[in-house]
Amino acid sequence: MKGLLQTGGLLVCWTIAICNTGLAQSDSLTLDAGQLPANYEIEAVEISHQGQSTDDWMQRFYRANPLNTTESMISRLSGMSLVRRGNFAMEPVLRGMNTNQLQVTLDGMQMFGACTDKMDPVSSYVELNNLQNLVITPGAAGMEFGAGVGGSLNFQLKEARFADSTQLHGSSGGRFQSNGLGRVGLGSLDYASRKLGMRANVVFREQDSYRTGNGETVPYSQYSKLNASLSGAYRLSNAYTLSWTLLADHGWDIGYPALPMDVAFARTHVAGVTLRHRPVSCTTTGWEAKVYVNTVDHAMDDTHRPNVAMHMDMPGLTRTAGFYWQNAWLIGSRHVFRAKVDGFVNRSYAEMTMYPEGERPMFMLTWPDVHRMTTGLWLADQFQWKKNLRVNASLRVDQGFAQVDKGLGLNELRIFYPDFSGKRAFTLIQSSLGLAGEAGKHSSWSVLASYGERQPTVTELFGYYLYVQYDGYDYIGNPNLKKEQSAQIQGTWEYANQRLNVRLSGFGYHFQHYVQAKLAPDYQQMTIGAHGVKTYESLPWAVLAGGEARLIWSATRTLEGIFTGQYSYGFNSLGNPLAMIPPLELKAALNYHRKNFSWMVDGVWDAPQNRVNPDFGEHTTPAFFVLNTRASLALGKTQTWNLQGGVDNLLNAAYYHHLDWGRILRPGRDMWVGLSWKW
Amino acid sequence: MKTSFSYIVLLLAAVFVFSSCKKDDPIDPTTEMVELAHTHTASDWHVTVYAMDSIKVGYNKLYISVKEDHDTPRLTDATVMLMPMMDMMTMSHSAPAEQPGAADADGFYVGAVVFVMPTDPAMGTWTVTLSITRNGVTESVDVPLEVASPAYARMRSLTAADDSSKLFLSLVAPADPIVGINDFEITAHQRVSMMSWPAVNDLTFEIVPEMPSMGHGSPNNVNPVIAENGHYKGKVNFTMDGEWVVHVNMTRAGKVVGTVDYTINFQAK
C-alpha cells in the first residue's frame, strides 16, 4: 500500500513532487538515483499523464520476483493482454491495441523487432531483473514516446546508482520448473560510490517443450535465451550525470508451435548514452539528452519441422539510431512545462530464399529494405489551476519519411502498385487536453480528450508475401495506406482510504482510416498451402470502447485482496467486430504477508469471445479459469536468502486465450521452486 | 550506425560525382556487342556483323556496320537487305527476317532473323546473305553464322489448331528478366513455304506465368497485343527470382490456335 499512498500523496502535492524528484521526467516521476536507499529493491513512483497510477502493486510484486518472465508480469497488469505464438516473446496488447498501434520503447529508445511475423516484440528483450519500471500510458496520450493511437509502453531499465560510501552488492538466483523442465539462472552486481555507479546483470532461461492441461506435450515450444546488460553512471558534477546502458539479448532454438517454422536465433544489441542535468535547486530547469543505437537480428528456421514442402531461409534485421532531448521548466509555482525533441532513423530488411529440389534457389525481399526517418516535437503543460484541479495539455508533431529499396524492393511492390514511387511521407499530429482533480478527501478523478495519428507499420505498407499462419493467407502491404487517426476520450475515478482502493476507468476510441486486413481475390498465394492473398485497407471508421476496474482491499495488516476486470468492445464500419480483441477478463488475487513469509493465490477468468472479425479469419474462443499460487520465504538473519515456490495452473486447466494463435493450449500444471541470494 | 554512415557516404559520393562530371566522348556501341563476322565485299567495303549476344535459336537482332576502311566512320548512306538461308545438303530453307534498310543514328543497319533451328554439322549450316546498295551499286556478301541452342528455348513452333498453318513464336523480351514488371515481347511468323516466312499480325494472346516448383503465378500481367510487323508487346511480372514458365495461349477470331510455353530462369542478385 505504501506505493499507492505515495502516489496519492504525489497527486495532491503535484508541484512539490516535481521538486523532490529533480527532473520531472515526463509521465513518470523517477526518484533521483543518488537519493535512493541502499537496499536492493529499487522502487519508482510513477504518475501517468492523465493522473492514472498504473499497477504499482503488481509491478512491485513481479520486480521482487525477477525469476518470473516479463510477460507473466505484463499479463497481470490492468488493461494488458498478450498475443501468444509460442511459449516465448509474446506480443503485448493494451486495451485490444497491438504493437502496430502501440509505441513500445526501451528507456525511451525506439526499437523495432526484426521478425516479419512479430516473433520478437521489444518486450521480449527486457528481463524483470533489469526492469526498474514499466510505464503504461493508454491511448493517444502516450505521445511522449512517439506518435501512436493505442498508447505507449516504456520499459525503464534499472540504472546504476551512487552512494556516499563505496558499496558492492550482488545477487544471484535460480529457478526450476516442472513443466518443460524450465530452468532460470540470474545474477547481478552493483557497484556504487559517490562518483561512479556500475551495474551488471545476467539472466539465462531455458525450457523444453511444455505439457498442456490434457497432458500432451506441445512440440516446438522450447526456448533458450541469455540476457546481459552493463550499465553505469558517472556524476560529472552535482548537477550533471552521465549514464550509459549496454544490453545484449540472445535467444536461440526458439520453438513457435503456432507458426510453421521456428527461430534459429533472435539477437539484439542496445547501446545508449544519457546526459542528465538535474538541478540542485528546484526553481531551475532540468534536462536530459540521449543518443542510442540498437540492432536486432532474427532468423527463422524450418529445418526441425517434418513435412516441410520447401525449405526456406527467412532472416530479418532492423537497425535503429536515435536521440532525444527533453527539458522541464517550472513556471511560476503552478505550471510544469515540458518539451521533448526526438528523432530516429531505422532500417528494416527481411528476405526469403526458397530452395526447390534440383532447382536454383528463389529469392525475394519480404521487407524491401525500408529506410525510415522520423523526427518529432512534444510539448506539454501541467497546470495546477485550483487546489483540487489540474489541467494537462500536450501537443506532438512528427514528420516521418519512409523509402523502400530502389531496385528489387520497389520492383516487387510495383507489380501490385505500378504508380508507387517508393517513398511515403507522413505528418503526424497528436494533441490532448485533460482535467484531473480530487473530490473530497478520498477520491480523485481525471478525464482526458485526445487525438492521435499513426504511420502504418513496415508490414502494413511494404510487406511482400508475408505468410500469416493465423488465417493462412499471404499478406501484401499497401503503400497507399492513409495514416490511422483516432479521437479518444478516457476517464478515471479513484477512491482510496486506509482499507480500500477502488479505481474505475473507461475509454472510447474512434478511429478514422482504421487499418484492417482485406481479401485480395485476384491475387494468388505464394506460400505453398496458403489460402490466398490479403492486403490492407483503410476502413472509414472503427470504434473501440471499454474499461478497467480495480479494487484493492486491505482486509488486515497481513491480508490484501486485488480484484481487476477489463473489457474492450470494438466494431468497424463494415459492421464487424474488430480483430484480436480480448474478451471480458476478471482477475483476483489474495496476498498474505507476514514478517518474512508471503503467500499469494490468484485466479484469472476469461469470458468466451464470440465477437470475431471475419476478414481476419478469427475463431471464437471458449471461457477458461486458471488458478495459480505462490509463496516466498525470506531466510537468514538479514533475510539475504529468499526461497520461492509455487504452482501455476493449479487445476491443470486445458485452455487458451483468445489472442493465442493456433488455438494451442497453454501450459498445464507447473510446479516451480526458486532460490535467490542477495548480499 | 550503418544507415547514417551509408547516408554520409552517399552524400560524399554524390558531391564527388557531380563535381567530377565531365562531358565524355561518346562510347563506341560495339564495345557492348559481340562481333559475329567480318568480311569484305567485291569493292572492299568492310562489313562487320554484331549482335548483343552470341546467336541462338529464336529471335536475334543483327547490327551491321559498313565501312570503306577499318578506321573510317561507319557509312550511313547505304541500304542493307538480308536473307538467311539454311543449307541442309539435300534442301535449303530460309527463316523469318526483318530487313535493316537504312542506317540508324549510330550508323548501324539493324535487322533481325528468327533462326528456327541450330547449326548442326550433320544437318546443316546458316548463312546470311547481305545485299548492300550504295550509290546505285549493289554488292552482296555471304556471312556464315553459328547458331546455338539456348539453355531454355526462346522459340516455339506449332501447327495452328484453327487453320493448320505452321507458326513460329519467338520470345524477344524479357532478355534480362528482373523481379518486378518486365516488358514481354513475342514475335509470330508463319511458314508459307521454305522461302516465305511472313509475320502474323492477327493473333490474340493471353500469358499466364507460373512458378512450377511452388504452384503459383503472378498478378497484373498485361497480355501482349500487336505492335507492328508480327511483334506483340505486353508485360509479365515475376514476384521472385527462380524458374518461371510463361504459358502463352493464342486465339484467332475467337478460335483456339494453341499454347506454347517459355521457361525463364533467372537470379536477382
Interface residues (C-beta under 8 A of the other chain):
Chain A: V293 M310 R319 A321 V345 N346 R347 M354 P356 E357 E359 R360 P361 M362 F363 M364 H371 L408 L410 N411 E412 R414 I415 F416 P418 Y465 D522 Y523 Q524 Q525 M526 I528
Chain B: M1 K2 T3 S4 Y7 I178 V179 G180 I181 M211 S213 M214 G215 H216 G217 S218 P219 N220 N237 T239 M240 D241 G242 E243 N265 Q267 A268 K269
